[in-house]
Amino acid sequence: MSKPVRIAHIADTHLGYRALNKQDPETGRNQRTVDFERAFEWAVDDIIRQQPDAVIHAGDVFHYARPTWHTLRHFIQQWRRIEDAGIPSLVIAGNHDTPRLRTGGSAYSVLDLALPRTTFYAGYDEAHDITTFSHLNLHIQAVPHGALTNPENPAFPSIYPNKLNIMVIHGMVKGILDPGKHAEPGEEELDRSLLDTGFDYIALGHYHLRMQPPGITNGWYAGSTERNGWGDFEAEPGYMMVTLPGMGEAPSVEPVLYPHARPMLDLKITYAENMRGREIADEVLRKIERLPEDAATKQQAMVRARIFNAERGDKREAESILRRELTDTIWHLTIPAEQKQQPLPGEKVDVDLEFPDLRELFAQFVEHRKGDAFNDRFAEVFLKRGDLALQEAIAAAATIAPEDEG
């Protein structure tokens, strides 16, 4: 009988992420880039403190496939501490880590040299059969993002008898998102047939909300270590400590929450029909004043103010007033693009305020022209090729890294 094994399951650290054009007062670098580095450093501190038997990173170490030198150095510096603590570790590449051109090379080839006691997998090969953790009676199947982009699903060898079996994989489990919705460029959907119930644990990466996918009894998403944007509003940043009690026994998972994640405060929608700019601004200011968080929290928070049904000029005036008068009250204000939305009596309004999904818009464009401008066969081919071109263009844009993190 095998003894229990404790594993730190971390994912989606997105080092190098930058946004909002705010500077860290100590370093002068992008504040969100620094936020993500501090979250990662905290996770490494806590993992070393807890001394698990192994560490697994389930992908998206970096936010860009070509991280800056500063970002690369930060990861090496921190992960070397895990090596020096004598904790064996495995890291796979996620979609953000994987170059879109297969001949483009990978930052992981440098990591492999800089961190020789860590097992890295980042290519387009099939699933990797790992024996690094044999001293723990542990067998791991590692499936980097690149392996999921091949025409056929990766082929796995049989579950190893008399061992604890783990799969590490990066992608979106089919059925989590609404049909037809794409979370981000380069995402690969995981068919449930890949997620063999014979594994004692499946360490998932890619989805930033810590969760057990519906119907997957042996797998968990660890979540992200910081929130990337408003799409992560409901996320609780951190990582997971997983205990495998024995072969065939259900794993136990313990979320380890990052206590210093930058706060995100979402105001109730302001319906601004027939309101002038000053009136709109005053209504938003009242909502900020009524927030239950204390002043110190507000001063560090990203705040979202959704304004519906305003005239364009009035909305712009309100935004100008708010940015001027909230300088010392909150850290950053986000006002999404204009919305036209009428609330129904007693109905909670829940709208998607992200920029429209280009692939979805293209599919609607083709669908509306079937039987008119396009026959069915032409529409099918046009949709397939156009959607592929859009995927490649969006993915290419997502991997362009800023040259300077300052």
C-alpha positions in Angstrom: 0.0 0.0 0.0 1.4 3.4 -1.0 1.7 6.2 1.6 -0.1 9.5 1.1 1.5 12.0 -1.2 1.1 15.8 -0.9 1.4 17.8 -4.1 1.3 21.6 -4.6 -0.8 22.2 -7.7 -0.2 25.7 -9.2 -1.1 27.1 -12.6 -1.7 30.3 -14.6 0.9 32.5 -12.9 1.0 34.7 -16.1 4.3 36.3 -15.3 4.9 39.3 -17.5 1.2 40.3 -17.6 0.9 44.1 -17.9 -2.2 46.3 -18.0 -3.7 49.7 -17.1 -0.6 51.8 -17.6 0.0 52.3 -13.8 3.5 52.4 -12.4 4.8 50.7 -9.2 6.1 53.6 -7.1 9.1 51.6 -5.9 10.4 50.2 -9.2 8.8 52.4 -11.9 7.7 49.3 -13.7 4.1 48.4 -14.7 2.2 47.9 -11.5 0.2 44.9 -12.7 3.4 43.2 -13.8 4.8 43.7 -10.3 1.5 42.4 -8.8 1.8 39.1 -10.6 5.5 38.7 -9.6 4.7 39.3 -6.0 1.8 36.8 -6.1 4.2 34.2 -7.6 6.8 34.9 -5.0 4.3 34.5 -2.3 3.2 31.1 -3.7 6.8 29.9 -3.8 7.3 31.1 -0.2 4.2 29.2 0.9 5.0 26.0 -1.0 8.5 25.9 0.6 6.9 26.5 4.0 4.5 23.6 3.5 7.2 21.2 2.1 5.0 19.1 -0.1 6.4 15.9 -1.7 6.2 17.5 -5.2 5.2 20.6 -7.1 3.2 20.6 -10.4 2.7 23.7 -12.5 -0.1 23.1 -15.0 0.8 25.8 -17.5 0.8 29.5 -18.5 3.9 30.3 -16.4 4.2 33.4 -18.6 1.6 35.7 -20.2 3.6 35.9 -23.4 5.3 33.1 -25.3 8.4 35.4 -25.5 8.8 36.8 -22.0 11.1 39.7 -21.3 14.4 39.1 -19.8 13.2 40.5 -16.5 10.3 38.1 -16.4 12.4 35.1 -17.4 14.9 35.9 -14.7 12.2 36.3 -12.1 10.8 32.9 -12.7 14.2 31.2 -12.7 15.2 33.0 -9.5 12.0 32.0 -7.7 11.7 28.4 -9.0 15.3 27.7 -8.1 14.3 28.2 -4.5 12.0 25.2 -4.9 14.8 23.2 -6.4 17.1 24.2 -3.5 14.5 23.1 -1.0 14.8 19.6 -2.5 11.2 19.5 -3.8 10.9 17.7 -7.1 8.8 19.6 -9.7 7.2 19.4 -13.1 6.1 22.3 -15.3 4.1 22.1 -18.6 3.5 24.8 -21.1 0.1 26.4 -21.5 -1.3 28.2 -24.5 0.3 31.5 -23.4 3.7 29.8 -23.2 3.5 28.1 -26.6 4.7 29.9 -29.7 2.1 29.8 -32.5 4.9 28.9 -35.0 6.2 25.5 -34.3 9.7 26.5 -35.5 9.7 29.6 -33.3 11.5 28.1 -30.3 10.4 28.3 -26.7 11.5 30.0 -23.6 11.2 26.6 -22.0 14.4 25.5 -23.8 16.3 28.1 -21.7 14.5 27.0 -18.5 15.5 23.4 -19.1 19.1 24.5 -18.9 18.7 27.0 -16.1 16.7 24.7 -13.8 18.1 21.2 -14.4 16.4 19.6 -11.4 12.9 20.6 -12.8 11.1 18.6 -15.5 9.8 20.8 -18.3 7.5 19.9 -21.2 6.5 22.5 -23.8 6.6 21.0 -27.2 4.1 19.5 -29.7 4.9 15.9 -29.0 2.5 13.4 -27.6 1.8 13.0 -23.9 5.0 12.4 -21.9 5.4 9.4 -19.6 7.3 10.7 -16.6 9.2 8.6 -14.1 10.9 11.5 -12.3 8.8 10.9 -9.2 9.2 7.2 -9.0 10.6 7.5 -5.4 7.0 8.6 -4.5 5.5 5.6 -6.3 4.0 8.3 -8.6 3.5 8.1 -12.3 2.6 11.2 -14.3 1.3 11.8 -17.7 2.2 15.4 -18.9 0.2 16.9 -21.7 1.5 20.4 -22.7 -0.7 22.7 -24.7 1.2 22.0 -27.9 0.3 18.3 -27.9 -3.4 19.3 -27.9 -3.0 21.3 -31.1 -2.3 18.2 -33.2 -5.0 16.7 -35.4 -5.5 13.7 -33.2 -5.9 13.6 -29.4 -2.8 12.5 -27.5 -2.5 8.8 -27.0 -1.9 7.7 -23.4 -0.4 4.4 -22.2 -2.4 2.4 -19.8 -2.8 3.4 -16.2 0.1 2.0 -14.3 -0.9 -0.6 -11.7 0.3 -0.4 -8.2 1.2 3.3 -8.6 -0.5 6.6 -8.0 -1.4 8.0 -11.4 -1.6 11.7 -12.2 -2.3 13.6 -15.4 -1.2 17.2 -15.9 -3.0 19.0 -18.8 -3.8 22.5 -19.9 -7.0 23.4 -21.6 -10.7 24.1 -21.2 -12.8 21.1 -20.2 -15.7 20.8 -22.6 -19.0 21.9 -21.0 -17.7 24.6 -18.6 -18.3 27.5 -21.0 -21.5 28.3 -22.8 -21.7 26.7 -26.2 -19.9 28.7 -28.8 -18.1 31.0 -26.3 -14.3 31.2 -26.5 -12.5 32.3 -23.3 -9.4 33.5 -25.1 -7.2 33.0 -28.2 -5.3 29.8 -28.6 -7.6 27.9 -26.2 -7.9 24.2 -26.7 -11.1 22.4 -25.6 -10.5 19.2 -23.7 -12.8 16.4 -24.7 -13.9 14.5 -21.7 -12.7 11.2 -23.2 -9.1 12.5 -22.5 -9.8 12.7 -18.8 -9.6 9.1 -17.8 -11.3 8.3 -14.5 -8.5 5.8 -13.8 -6.1 8.6 -12.8 -5.9 9.3 -9.1 -5.7 13.0 -9.8 -5.9 15.3 -12.9 -4.1 18.6 -12.4 -5.8 21.1 -14.7 -4.5 24.5 -15.9 -6.0 27.3 -18.0 -9.3 28.2 -16.3 -8.7 30.9 -13.7 -11.5 30.0 -11.3 -10.5 27.3 -8.9 -13.1 24.5 -9.5 -13.8 20.9 -10.1 -15.3 20.6 -13.6 -18.8 19.1 -13.5 -18.7 15.3 -13.9 -14.9 15.1 -13.4 -14.6 13.5 -10.0 -10.8 13.2 -10.0 -9.7 16.6 -11.5 -9.4 20.2 -10.4 -8.4 23.6 -11.8 -6.0 25.2 -9.4 -7.0 28.7 -10.5 -4.7 31.6 -11.1 -2.3 33.3 -8.6 -3.7 36.8 -9.6 -6.7 38.1 -11.5 -5.9 39.0 -15.1 -8.9 41.3 -15.6 -12.6 41.6 -15.1 -13.2 38.2 -16.6 -11.5 36.9 -13.4 -13.7 38.9 -11.1 -15.0 35.9 -9.3 -11.6 34.1 -9.0 -9.9 33.6 -5.7 -6.2 33.8 -6.4 -3.9 31.2 -5.0 -2.9 27.6 -5.6 -4.0 24.2 -4.2 -2.4 21.6 -1.9 -3.5 18.1 -2.9 -3.2 15.0 -0.8 -3.4 11.6 -2.5 -4.2 9.2 0.3 -3.6 6.0 -1.7 -4.3 4.2 -5.0 -7.9 4.3 -5.9 -8.8 6.7 -3.1 -10.3 10.1 -3.7 -7.9 13.0 -3.4 -8.4 15.8 -0.9 -7.8 19.3 -2.0 -7.1 22.4 0.1 -7.2 25.9 -1.5 -4.4 28.1 -0.4 -5.6 31.7 -1.0 -3.3 34.6 -1.8 -4.2 37.3 0.8 -2.7 40.3 -1.1 -4.4 40.0 -4.4 -5.4 43.5 -5.8 -9.0 44.1 -4.9 -11.6 44.3 -7.6 -14.9 46.2 -6.7 -17.8 46.1 -9.1 -20.4 48.8 -8.8 -24.1 48.2 -9.5 -25.1 49.3 -13.0 -25.9 53.0 -13.4 -28.9 53.5 -15.8 -28.2 57.0 -17.1 -31.1 57.7 -19.5 -32.0 61.4 -19.6 -29.1 62.1 -17.2 -26.4 64.7 -17.8 -22.7 64.2 -17.3 -22.5 65.7 -13.8 -25.6 63.7 -12.7 -24.1 60.4 -13.9 -20.8 61.1 -12.2 -22.5 62.0 -8.9 -24.5 58.7 -9.0 -21.3 56.7 -9.6 -19.6 58.6 -6.7 -22.5 57.8 -4.4 -22.1 54.1 -5.2 -18.4 54.2 -4.5 -19.1 55.9 -1.2 -21.5 53.2 -0.2 -19.1 50.3 -0.9 -18.5 48.4 2.3 -14.7 48.2 1.9 -12.6 50.6 4.0 -10.8 53.5 2.5 -7.4 51.7 2.4 -8.9 48.9 0.3 -10.6 51.3 -2.1 -7.3 53.1 -2.6 -5.7 49.9 -3.8 -8.7 48.6 -5.8 -9.7 48.3 -9.4 -13.2 49.6 -9.7 -15.6 48.9 -12.5 -18.5 51.4 -13.2 -21.0 50.2 -15.8 -23.0 53.0 -17.3 -26.0 52.1 -19.5 -28.2 54.2 -21.8 -26.2 57.4 -21.5 -25.8 59.8 -24.4 -22.2 59.6 -25.7 -21.3 63.2 -24.8 -22.8 62.9 -21.3 -20.9 59.6 -20.7 -17.6 61.2 -21.8 -18.2 64.1 -19.5 -19.0 61.8 -16.6 -15.9 59.8 -17.2 -13.8 62.9 -17.3 -15.3 64.1 -14.0 -14.9 60.7 -12.3 -11.2 60.3 -13.3 -10.5 63.8 -12.0 -12.3 63.5 -8.7 -11.4 59.9 -7.9 -7.6 60.4 -8.1 -7.0 59.8 -4.4 -10.0 57.6 -3.7 -9.4 54.5 -5.8 -6.5 52.9 -7.7 -8.0 52.5 -11.1 -11.4 53.1 -12.7 -12.7 51.0 -15.5 -15.7 52.2 -17.5 -16.6 49.7 -20.2 -17.9 50.6 -23.6 -21.4 52.0 -23.9 -24.3 49.7 -23.3 -28.0 50.0 -24.2 -29.8 47.8 -21.7 -33.2 48.3 -20.2 -33.7 46.6 -16.8 -36.8 44.5 -16.4 -38.8 45.0 -13.1 -37.3 42.8 -10.4 -34.8 41.2 -12.9 -31.1 41.1 -12.2 -29.2 42.4 -15.2 -26.2 40.2 -16.1 -24.6 41.2 -19.4 -21.2 40.4 -20.9 -19.3 43.6 -21.2 -16.3 42.3 -23.0 -15.5 43.2 -26.6 -17.7 41.0 -28.9 -16.1 37.7 -29.8 -14.9 38.2 -33.4 -15.3 34.5 -34.2 -18.9 34.6 -33.0 -19.6 37.7 -35.0 -18.1 36.1 -38.1 -20.2 32.9 -37.6 -23.4 35.0 -37.3 -22.4 36.9 -40.5 -22.1 33.7 -42.4 -25.3 32.2 -40.9 -27.4 35.2 -41.9 -26.3 34.9 -45.5 -27.1 31.3 -46.0 -29.6 30.7 -48.8 -29.1 34.3 -50.0 -25.6 35.3 -50.8 -24.1 32.0 -49.8 -25.2 28.4 -50.6 -24.8 25.9 -47.8 -21.6 24.3 -49.1 -19.9 27.6 -49.7 -21.0 28.8 -46.3 -19.5 25.8 -44.6 -16.1 26.1 -46.3 -16.1 29.9 -45.9 -16.9 29.6 -42.2 -14.2 27.0 -41.6 -11.5 28.8 -43.3 -12.5 32.2 -42.0 -12.7 31.0 -38.5 -9.2 29.4 -38.8 -7.8 32.7 -40.1 -9.3 34.6 -37.2 -8.0 32.1 -34.7 -4.5 32.5 -36.0 -4.7 36.3 -36.2 -6.0 36.6 -32.6 -3.5 34.1 -31.3 -0.6 35.8 -33.0 -1.7 39.2 -31.5 -2.0 37.6 -28.0 1.7 36.4 -28.1 3.2 39.8 -29.0 5.1 40.8 -25.9 5.9 44.3 -24.9 9.6 45.1 -25.5 9.9 47.0 -22.2 8.2 46.3 -18.9 8.8 49.8 -17.6 
